[in-house]
Amino acid sequence: MTPNAPAGGDRAVATNRRARHDFDISETFEAGIMLNGPEVKSLRMGRASLVDSYARVRDGEVWLEGLHIPPYQSADQRDYHPTRPRKLLLHRAEIERLLGKTAERGLTLVPLKVYFTRGLAKVQLGLGKGKREYEKRQRIAEREQRREIERSVGTRRGDR
């Protein structure tokens, strides 16, 4: 198992590290992604970027927009768009729930991770509220204080 692979034999392709910094994630969902053949091959090579990507509910369906999957070299690239909107596969009840939460409370659907489970491409979505700048600074300060305390006590990873 690779060092960045999640538990359970899943293989992470891309993670959105800024998502947890920019959003306060309250809930997570797993969804399948509708892809074509060359996109799957490109993902299997570990080539994808979740930077500036987001999900939205539109016409009773959930769409992932801004996910960048570069073209697969051996495939035909004439009609290929690396950041095209991709449909996410969720149960109807989950879509209705997401629609209600995003409309009512002003929550956002943020893609956290793209990975493979049992050979199928999946995306982990987080339902979160955007953090304000002062909240981000406060969180960084708390983390730095915690590190200083651990350093002074000597219970950091290598000192056990």
N, CA, C and O of each residue as an XYZ file, in Angstrom:
640
protein
N       0.848     -1.177      0.000
C       0.000      0.000      0.000
C       0.892      1.238      0.000
O       1.869      1.298      0.746
N       0.563      2.218     -0.825
C       1.366      3.432     -0.913
C       1.126      4.308      0.308
O       0.093      4.177      0.965
N       2.072      5.207      0.627
C       1.926      6.029      1.831
C       0.703      6.930      1.822
O       0.147      7.200      2.887
N       0.255      7.412      0.649
C      -0.892      8.313      0.636
C      -2.203      7.603      0.341
O      -3.222      8.253      0.108
N      -2.188      6.276      0.349
C      -3.418      5.523      0.079
C      -4.295      5.481      1.322
O      -3.801      5.217      2.418
N      -5.591      5.739      1.165
C      -6.496      5.657      2.307
C      -6.669      4.212      2.771
O      -6.306      3.276      2.059
N      -7.209      4.045      3.933
C      -7.421      2.706      4.497
C      -8.443      1.943      3.673
O      -9.271      2.540      2.984
N      -8.381      0.642      3.746
C      -9.360     -0.187      3.069
C      -8.984     -0.541      1.654
O      -9.837     -1.013      0.902
N      -7.750     -0.336      1.260
C      -7.312     -0.708     -0.075
C      -7.648      0.314     -1.148
O      -7.369      0.070     -2.322
N      -8.231      1.441     -0.791
C      -8.528      2.478     -1.764
C      -7.225      3.156     -2.175
O      -6.278      3.234     -1.393
N      -7.193      3.646     -3.415
C      -5.996      4.315     -3.902
C      -6.345      5.752     -4.264
O      -7.124      5.993     -5.186
N      -5.767      6.706     -3.536
C      -6.042      8.120     -3.775
C      -5.343      8.586     -5.043
O      -4.173      8.277     -5.269
N      -6.067      9.326     -5.863
C      -5.509      9.894     -7.082
C      -5.170     11.350     -6.845
O      -4.076     11.796     -7.190
N      -6.101     12.101     -6.257
C      -5.891     13.518     -5.987
C      -6.626     13.887     -4.705
O      -7.712     13.377     -4.428
N      -6.023     14.776     -3.934
C      -6.670     15.286     -2.728
C      -6.691     16.799     -2.778
O      -5.804     17.428     -3.356
N      -7.700     17.371     -2.174
C      -7.852     18.819     -2.115
C      -7.456     19.263     -0.715
O      -8.294     19.328      0.184
N      -6.179     19.568     -0.536
C      -5.675     19.902      0.790
C      -6.177     21.261      1.279
O      -6.283     21.480      2.485
N      -6.478     22.155      0.377
C      -6.951     23.483      0.778
C      -8.408     23.460      1.250
O      -8.856     24.398      1.910
N      -9.142     22.411      0.922
C     -10.565     22.367      1.256
C     -10.784     22.467      2.760
O     -11.640     23.228      3.210
N     -10.027     21.716      3.533
C     -10.216     21.744      4.990
C      -9.699     23.041      5.592
O     -10.092     23.414      6.697
N      -8.825     23.727      4.875
C      -8.337     25.032      5.333
C      -9.372     26.121      5.040
O      -9.581     27.015      5.860
N     -10.011     26.048      3.888
C     -10.943     27.088      3.461
C     -12.382     26.853      3.895
O     -13.178     27.792      3.926
N     -12.731     25.603      4.235
C     -14.116     25.279      4.579
C     -14.167     24.501      5.884
O     -13.254     23.744      6.210
N     -15.247     24.700      6.621
C     -15.526     23.920      7.819
C     -16.446     22.776      7.375
O     -17.652     22.968      7.224
N     -15.872     21.592      7.168
C     -16.602     20.450      6.609
C     -17.422     19.777      7.710
O     -16.878     19.374      8.739
N     -18.743     19.658      7.487
C     -19.611     19.052      8.493
C     -19.979     17.608      8.150
O     -20.168     16.791      9.051
N     -20.082     17.283      6.857
C     -20.511     15.950      6.427
C     -19.743     15.562      5.172
O     -19.340     16.428      4.395
N     -19.539     14.261      4.970
C     -18.902     13.809      3.740
C     -19.771     12.766      3.047
O     -20.507     12.019      3.692
N     -19.672     12.731      1.727
C     -20.424     11.797      0.895
C     -19.470     11.155     -0.098
O     -18.471     11.756     -0.491
N     -19.783      9.934     -0.500
C     -19.028      9.266     -1.554
C     -19.913      9.180     -2.783
O     -21.068      8.763     -2.699
N     -19.364      9.577     -3.934
C     -20.133      9.542     -5.174
C     -19.276      8.950     -6.281
O     -18.056      9.116     -6.300
N     -19.933      8.260     -7.201
C     -19.250      7.788     -8.397
C     -19.148      8.921     -9.401
O     -19.885      9.902     -9.310
N     -18.234      8.792    -10.363
C     -18.057      9.813    -11.381
C     -18.293      9.180    -12.751
O     -17.795      8.087    -13.022
N     -19.045      9.855    -13.613
C     -19.217      9.398    -14.987
C     -18.032      9.892    -15.806
O     -17.865     11.094    -16.013
N     -17.218      8.960    -16.267
C     -16.024      9.281    -17.040
C     -16.026      8.504    -18.339
O     -16.729      7.502    -18.468
N     -15.234      8.968    -19.311
C     -15.037      8.159    -20.507
C     -13.699      7.425    -20.384
O     -12.941      7.676    -19.447
N     -13.408      6.535    -21.309
C     -12.254      5.648    -21.206
C     -10.916      6.327    -20.998
O     -10.203      5.973    -20.060
N     -10.540      7.296    -21.839
C      -9.238      7.947    -21.655
C      -9.118      8.696    -20.327
O      -8.025      8.807    -19.772
N     -10.238      9.209    -19.819
C     -10.198      9.897    -18.523
C      -9.868      8.913    -17.405
O      -9.110      9.239    -16.492
N     -10.430      7.722    -17.475
C     -10.156      6.703    -16.463
C      -8.680      6.311    -16.511
O      -8.036      6.168    -15.472
N      -8.150      6.138    -17.722
C      -6.742      5.764    -17.857
C      -5.831      6.859    -17.323
O      -4.817      6.571    -16.687
N      -6.184      8.097    -17.575
C      -5.400      9.209    -17.062
C      -5.459      9.247    -15.532
O      -4.450      9.508    -14.878
N      -6.643      8.986    -14.961
C      -6.781      8.933    -13.502
C      -5.962      7.789    -12.919
O      -5.328      7.950    -11.876
N      -5.971      6.645    -13.577
C      -5.199      5.504    -13.077
C      -3.705      5.810    -13.038
O      -2.973      5.228    -12.238
N      -3.253      6.714    -13.891
C      -1.857      7.134    -13.871
C      -1.602      8.162    -12.772
O      -0.468      8.604    -12.586
N      -2.654      8.544    -12.041
C      -2.505      9.485    -10.929
C      -2.501     10.928    -11.367
O      -1.951     11.783    -10.673
N      -3.099     11.216    -12.498
C      -3.065     12.564    -13.035
C      -4.436     13.217    -12.917
O      -5.330     12.945    -13.719
N      -4.598     14.067    -11.931
C      -5.830     14.845    -11.747
C      -5.540     15.977    -10.775
O      -4.613     15.891     -9.970
N      -6.329     17.031    -10.852
C      -6.166     18.165     -9.952
C      -7.535     18.661     -9.504
O      -8.420     18.908    -10.324
N      -7.693     18.802     -8.199
C      -8.950     19.279     -7.624
C      -8.914     20.778     -7.312
O      -9.845     21.298     -6.697
N      -7.864     21.471     -7.723
C      -7.742     22.902     -7.451
C      -8.869     23.639     -8.168
O      -9.105     23.413     -9.355
N      -9.549     24.501     -7.467
C     -10.661     25.305     -7.985
C     -11.846     24.475     -8.470
O     -12.630     24.955     -9.289
N     -11.995     23.259     -7.991
C     -13.147     22.457     -8.392
C     -14.239     22.565     -7.326
O     -13.966     22.827     -6.154
N     -15.459     22.359     -7.758
C     -16.613     22.416     -6.860
C     -17.718     21.560     -7.443
O     -17.676     21.183     -8.614
N     -18.708     21.254     -6.617
C     -19.858     20.472     -7.071
C     -21.115     21.306     -6.868
O     -21.195     22.134     -5.961
N     -22.089     21.068     -7.730
C     -23.361     21.772     -7.583
C     -24.510     20.879     -8.018
O     -24.353     19.993     -8.858
N     -25.662     21.134     -7.428
C     -26.872     20.402     -7.797
C     -27.587     21.248     -8.844
O     -27.916     22.411     -8.609
N     -27.823     20.633    -10.017
C     -28.451     21.355    -11.129
C     -29.421     20.413    -11.827
O     -29.032     19.330    -12.262
N     -30.654     20.810    -11.933
C     -31.708     20.028    -12.603
C     -31.862     18.634    -11.995
O     -32.074     17.663    -12.722
N     -31.760     18.527    -10.691
C     -31.931     17.249    -10.017
C     -30.752     16.311    -10.148
O     -30.868     15.132     -9.814
N     -29.602     16.809    -10.633
C     -28.390     16.004    -10.759
C     -27.233     16.760    -10.123
O     -27.255     17.988    -10.038
N     -26.223     16.020     -9.677
C     -25.043     16.643     -9.074
C     -23.924     16.624    -10.107
O     -23.631     15.582    -10.693
N     -23.302     17.777    -10.327
C     -22.237     17.926    -11.309
C     -20.962     18.384    -10.624
O     -20.996     19.241     -9.740
N     -19.850     17.818    -11.028
C     -18.531     18.209    -10.546
C     -17.901     19.083    -11.611
O     -17.698     18.644    -12.743
N     -17.594     20.310    -11.255
C     -17.044     21.254    -12.223
C     -15.647     21.679    -11.800
O     -15.376     21.865    -10.613
N     -14.775     21.829    -12.767
C     -13.416     22.304    -12.507
C     -12.412     21.215    -12.209
O     -11.234     21.520    -12.019
N     -12.824     19.949    -12.158
C     -11.870     18.851    -11.965
C     -11.036     18.742    -13.232
O     -11.575     18.525    -14.318
N      -9.728     18.891    -13.097
C      -8.841     18.858    -14.266
C      -8.232     17.471    -14.395
O      -7.460     17.033    -13.542
N      -8.593     16.780    -15.484
C      -8.003     15.487    -15.817
C      -7.278     15.679    -17.139
O      -7.925     15.807    -18.178
N      -5.946     15.701    -17.125
C      -5.215     15.926    -18.378
C      -5.445     14.782    -19.355
O      -5.773     13.671    -18.940
N      -5.277     15.040    -20.643
C      -5.541     13.999    -21.643
C      -4.559     12.843    -21.539
O      -3.391     13.020    -21.191
N      -5.059     11.665    -21.847
C      -4.235     10.463    -21.887
C      -3.466     10.487    -23.210
O      -4.063     10.669    -24.272
N      -2.141     10.304    -23.148
C      -1.293     10.482    -24.326
C      -1.681      9.574    -25.497
O      -1.654     10.020    -26.645
N      -2.034      8.336    -25.240
C      -2.287      7.375    -26.318
C      -3.700      7.461    -26.893
O      -4.043      6.701    -27.799
N      -4.509      8.362    -26.387
C      -5.902      8.453    -26.835
C      -6.080      9.622    -27.804
O      -5.238     10.516    -27.889
N      -7.184      9.588    -28.523
C      -7.547     10.676    -29.425
C      -7.886     11.910    -28.587
O      -8.670     11.827    -27.641
N      -7.292     13.055    -28.937
C      -7.457     14.251    -28.118
C      -8.186     15.371    -28.844
O      -8.153     16.516    -28.394
N      -8.838     15.067    -29.950
C      -9.476     16.128    -30.737
C     -10.622     16.803    -30.000
O     -10.678     18.032    -29.967
N     -11.526     16.054    -29.416
C     -12.688     16.637    -28.740
C     -12.577     16.516    -27.230
O     -13.587     16.339    -26.549
N     -11.381     16.608    -26.703
C     -11.183     16.407    -25.268
C     -11.123     17.752    -24.554
O     -10.393     18.653    -24.967
N     -11.897     17.879    -23.477
C     -11.904     19.077    -22.646
C     -11.533     18.660    -21.222
O     -12.335     18.001    -20.560
N     -10.344     19.022    -20.729
C      -9.872     18.520    -19.434
C     -10.711     18.957    -18.234
O     -10.721     18.265    -17.216
N     -11.413     20.086    -18.326
C     -12.178     20.559    -17.166
C     -13.687     20.528    -17.411
O     -14.426     21.295    -16.795
N     -14.143     19.665    -18.289
C     -15.580     19.597    -18.576
C     -16.354     19.202    -17.323
O     -15.808     18.512    -16.462
N     -17.627     19.628    -17.199
C     -18.443     19.188    -16.060
C     -18.685     17.682    -16.144
O     -18.985     17.144    -17.210
N     -18.550     17.021    -15.004
C     -18.742     15.567    -14.955
C     -19.876     15.246    -13.981
O     -19.933     15.782    -12.875
N     -20.768     14.370    -14.410
C     -21.923     14.000    -13.596
C     -21.481     13.084    -12.463
O     -20.687     12.166    -12.670
N     -22.000     13.339    -11.267
C     -21.731     12.494    -10.114
C     -22.919     11.581     -9.884
O     -24.069     11.971    -10.088
N     -22.629     10.365     -9.457
C     -23.656      9.351     -9.278
C     -23.967      9.194     -7.790
O     -23.157      8.687     -7.014
N     -25.153      9.639     -7.423
C     -25.635      9.547     -6.040
C     -27.066      9.026     -6.069
O     -27.739      9.082     -7.098
N     -27.519      8.522     -4.932
C     -28.906      8.091     -4.812
C     -29.810      9.322     -4.788
O     -29.406     10.397     -4.344
N     -31.027      9.149     -5.268
C     -31.989     10.250     -5.346
C     -32.196     10.905     -3.980
O     -32.268     12.130     -3.893
N     -32.290     10.120     -2.927
C     -32.512     10.672     -1.583
C     -31.327     11.546     -1.156
O     -31.508     12.587     -0.524
N     -30.107     11.106     -1.511
C     -28.923     11.909     -1.166
C     -28.925     13.234     -1.938
O     -28.573     14.278     -1.388
N     -29.317     13.188     -3.199
C     -29.364     14.412     -4.001
C     -30.383     15.388     -3.430
O     -30.110     16.584     -3.330
N     -31.562     14.881     -3.051
C     -32.592     15.744     -2.461
C     -32.101     16.381     -1.168
O     -32.349     17.559     -0.911
N     -31.403     15.593     -0.358
C     -30.868     16.097      0.905
C     -29.821     17.188      0.659
O     -29.829     18.232      1.311
N     -28.926     16.929     -0.290
C     -27.905     17.925     -0.624
C     -28.526     19.197     -1.180
O     -28.085     20.299     -0.854
N     -29.541     19.053     -2.012
C     -30.223     20.209     -2.584
C     -30.815     21.075     -1.482
O     -30.683     22.299     -1.505
N     -31.468     20.434     -0.518
C     -32.059     21.181      0.592
C     -31.023     21.885      1.445
O     -31.211     23.040      1.827
N     -29.931     21.198      1.745
C     -28.910     21.792      2.614
C     -28.150     22.920      1.925
O     -27.851     23.933      2.558
N     -27.835     22.766      0.654
C     -27.088     23.819     -0.030
C     -27.953     25.045     -0.273
O     -27.448     26.167     -0.242
N     -29.249     24.855     -0.516
C     -30.134     25.995     -0.761
C     -30.514     26.692      0.529
O     -30.545     27.922      0.582
N     -30.802     25.934      1.559
C     -31.347     26.491      2.789
C     -30.284     27.145      3.674
O     -30.487     28.260      4.156
N     -29.173     26.479      3.890
C     -28.198     26.964      4.864
C     -26.980     27.639      4.249
O     -26.093     28.090      4.973
N     -26.926     27.712      2.934
C     -25.775     28.338      2.308
C     -24.515     27.493      2.389
O     -23.406     28.027      2.397
N     -24.678     26.175      2.448
C     -23.518     25.290      2.485
C     -23.031     25.018      1.067
O     -23.779     25.180      0.102
N     -21.778     24.607      0.948
C     -21.156     24.365     -0.344
C     -20.706     22.925     -0.445
O     -20.286     22.331      0.547
N     -20.792     22.356     -1.643
C     -20.286     21.012     -1.900
C     -18.853     21.132     -2.413
O     -18.613     21.694     -3.482
N     -17.908     20.601     -1.647
C     -16.495     20.720     -1.975
C     -15.924     19.323     -2.201
O     -16.048     18.465     -1.326
N     -15.300     19.074     -3.356
C     -14.645     17.781     -3.557
C     -13.375     17.705     -2.716
O     -12.521     18.589     -2.790
N     -13.253     16.646     -1.916
C     -12.112     16.490     -1.031
C     -11.056     15.558     -1.598
O      -9.861     15.770     -1.396
N     -11.501     14.512     -2.316
C     -10.562     13.495     -2.759
C     -11.147     12.730     -3.936
O     -12.352     12.485     -3.989
N     -10.287     12.352     -4.886
C     -10.653     11.449     -5.980
C      -9.837     10.187     -5.775
O      -8.622     10.254     -5.586
N     -10.496      9.036     -5.813
C      -9.805      7.782     -5.530
C     -10.507      6.623     -6.232
O     -11.599      6.775     -6.779
N      -9.854      5.459     -6.203
C     -10.424      4.245     -6.770
C     -10.791      3.292     -5.643
O      -9.997      3.079     -4.727
N     -11.988      2.719     -5.700
C     -12.444      1.685     -4.775
C     -12.925      0.513     -5.606
O     -13.831      0.656     -6.426
N     -12.324     -0.641     -5.398
C     -12.677     -1.846     -6.142
C     -12.732     -1.583     -7.647
O     -13.613     -2.094     -8.338
N     -11.801     -0.796     -8.146
C     -11.702     -0.521     -9.568
C     -12.602      0.578    -10.087
O     -12.571      0.877    -11.281
N     -13.406      1.192     -9.229
C     -14.321      2.247     -9.652
C     -13.825      3.609     -9.171
O     -13.382      3.747     -8.031
N     -13.900      4.606    -10.038
C     -13.490      5.963     -9.672
C     -14.568      6.593     -8.802
O     -15.749      6.581     -9.148
N     -14.151      7.138     -7.678
C     -15.077      7.770     -6.734
C     -14.541      9.146     -6.366
O     -13.351      9.425     -6.513
N     -15.437      9.997     -5.885
C     -15.041     11.293     -5.364
C     -15.680     11.443     -3.985
O     -16.843     11.095     -3.785
N     -14.906     11.965     -3.045
C     -15.434     12.231     -1.710
C     -15.806     13.710     -1.663
O     -14.961     14.585     -1.851
N     -17.086     13.968     -1.410
C     -17.597     15.332     -1.330
C     -17.780     15.727      0.118
O     -18.217     14.924      0.941
N     -17.447     16.955      0.422
C     -17.669     17.484      1.756
C     -18.717     18.574      1.701
O     -18.712     19.405      0.793
N     -19.603     18.572      2.660
C     -20.608     19.621      2.778
C     -20.086     20.595      3.813
O     -20.007     20.264      4.996
N     -19.733     21.784      3.381
C     -19.086     22.693      4.313
C     -19.483     24.138      4.123
O     -20.078     24.527      3.118
N     -19.133     24.914      5.126
C     -19.380     26.350      5.124
C     -18.034     27.043      5.043
O     -17.095     26.662      5.742
N     -17.932     28.047      4.203
C     -16.672     28.763      4.024
C     -16.215     29.442      5.304
O     -17.013     30.039      6.027
N     -14.920     29.343      5.572
C     -14.355     30.003      6.749
C     -13.996     31.432      6.397
O     -13.666     31.744      5.252
N     -14.066     32.290      7.392
C     -13.620     33.668      7.205
C     -12.116     33.726      7.464
O     -11.541     32.816      8.061
N     -11.500     34.790      7.015
C     -10.042     34.908      7.103
C      -9.547     34.852      8.553
O      -8.522     34.231      8.835
N     -10.279     35.504      9.480
C      -9.828     35.500     10.864
C      -9.943     34.103     11.479
O      -9.158     33.757     12.362
N     -10.913     33.293     11.025
C     -11.037     31.920     11.519
C      -9.842     31.081     11.070
O      -9.345     30.244     11.824
N      -9.387     31.307      9.842
C      -8.231     30.574      9.334
C      -6.985     30.925     10.136
O      -6.213     30.046     10.519
N      -6.796     32.231     10.389
C      -5.612     32.669     11.161
C      -5.660     32.115     12.578
O      -4.634     31.705     13.119
N      -6.839     32.100     13.179
C      -6.999     31.585     14.535
C      -6.663     30.093     14.586
O      -6.015     29.635     15.527
N      -7.094     29.350     13.597
C      -6.807     27.916     13.547
C      -5.309     27.646     13.394
O      -4.772     26.733     14.021
N      -4.639     28.440     12.563
C      -3.196     28.295     12.387
C      -2.470     28.602     13.691
O      -1.527     27.900     14.055
N      -2.905     29.653     14.401
C      -2.280     30.012     15.671
C      -2.459     28.900     16.707
O      -1.527     28.589     17.449
N      -3.659     28.298     16.760
C      -3.893     27.193     17.701
C      -2.983     26.012     17.385
O      -2.433     25.391     18.295
N      -2.822     25.700     16.106
C      -1.972     24.592     15.698
C      -0.510     24.856     16.075
O       0.190     23.951     16.528
N      -0.061     26.082     15.889
C       1.316     26.433     16.254
C       1.527     26.317     17.766
O       2.574     25.843     18.206
N       0.540     26.744     18.565
C       0.640     26.622     20.020
C       0.708     25.165     20.442
O       1.496     24.806     21.317
N      -0.108     24.330     19.830
C      -0.111     22.909     20.144
C       1.245     22.284     19.813
O       1.746     21.454     20.572
N       1.834     22.674     18.695
C       3.155     22.163     18.326
C       4.218     22.592     19.326
O       5.091     21.803     19.687
N       4.145     23.836     19.770
C       5.117     24.328     20.761
C       5.007     23.552     22.073
O       6.021     23.209     22.680
N       3.786     23.280     22.505
C       3.575     22.524     23.746
C       4.123     21.112     23.585
O       4.819     20.609     24.467
N       3.809     20.464     22.451
C       4.325     19.108     22.218
C       5.845     19.107     22.148
O       6.485     18.177     22.637
N       6.418     20.119     21.555
C       7.871     20.206     21.435
C       8.514     20.357     22.813
O       9.539     19.740     23.100
N       7.904     21.177     23.656
C       8.488     21.388     24.988
C       8.318     20.159     25.887
O       9.190     19.886     26.713
N       7.223     19.416     25.748
C       6.996     18.226     26.550
C       7.810     17.058     25.994
O       8.219     16.174     26.747
N       8.045     17.048     24.696
C       8.840     15.993     24.083
C       8.034     14.787     23.688
O       8.573     13.682     23.640
N       6.756     14.957     23.401
C       5.916     13.829     23.002
C       5.606     13.855     21.527
O       4.600     13.303     21.082
N       6.463     14.488     20.779
C       6.251     14.483     19.331
C       6.548     13.125     18.750
O       7.052     12.256     19.461
N       6.262     12.914     17.513
C       6.315     11.593     16.876
C       7.597     10.817     17.165
O       7.524      9.660     17.579
N       8.753     11.410     16.963
C      10.007     10.693     17.102
C      10.493     10.536     18.524
O      11.444      9.788     18.753
N       9.883     11.211     19.498
C      10.382     11.204     20.868
C       9.708     10.169     21.759
O       9.961     10.157     22.964
N       8.881      9.320     21.227
C       8.142      8.367     22.056
C       8.963      7.173     22.413
O       8.481      6.278     23.108
